[in-house]
């Protein structure tokens, strides 16, 4: 079978990187799977490995802009005690690779996915409690970053952040609504009426979960770096915590990653209940979580709306991704989850 041609102008990129770094050298480029909305390539050069994260070549301008914003966020977080890849360079010049991109350090490690833990972690079950502990402790470190005076301050709109969230996501839903969804509007009304009165603003990752961190390649479990900062802003930290709990094993949670009752999952004797992790976050940050149920409702409701966008594309015949069909039932399950926390 003939390999697919590499959609990457090696000569052009090599010349650009040589100009940026002042060192011209040969390099090797390999595609990396799992780049989410962006494309990723591994670059080996001068005995070091780097990752190029490129906006989709057919991206609309807003998506193309996001990749540069993500690089600036990582630059802003560097040196604040948060494990993030080092950004070597970035460019919004589409003439180099066909779309804006940035170059960051390659971090050795593994990702915990739906098919379970990587072998190095799976084979040392007595250390599995560290997975939840690391997830929470690293989130607390991120939320402790002093964002004032950084590029994050100018890239975010923190004033009234929580107040505008419900309407923002309802507007998103209306742009692609294709079916009736049980209680989605009723939940929106409940969220508006019961919105917490908060003034706490921190760096908010926006998609923090167990598969958006890279785990060190050898046990015990340790987070080598956080990745995927496309949704990062200054906002309410408890949204991050509630979002992470959506993907944490809890009974028959259909969206959980590496659940104990699945092949290669976290060992059942060493997998904390979500409440234990929430308590750990409380102890680490001193934050008041008496209104945490609101965040649990909001995060599940918001994720339902996000996934409904992909399911709607499937219904309209605009997506050939088979996973998008599966999102339909998951949306229903997320709305059931949201209703569980209505008090």
Order of alpha helices (4+ residues) and beta strands (2+ residues): alpha-beta-beta-beta-alpha-beta-alpha-beta-alpha-alpha-alpha-alpha-alpha-beta-beta-beta-beta-alpha-alpha-alpha-alpha
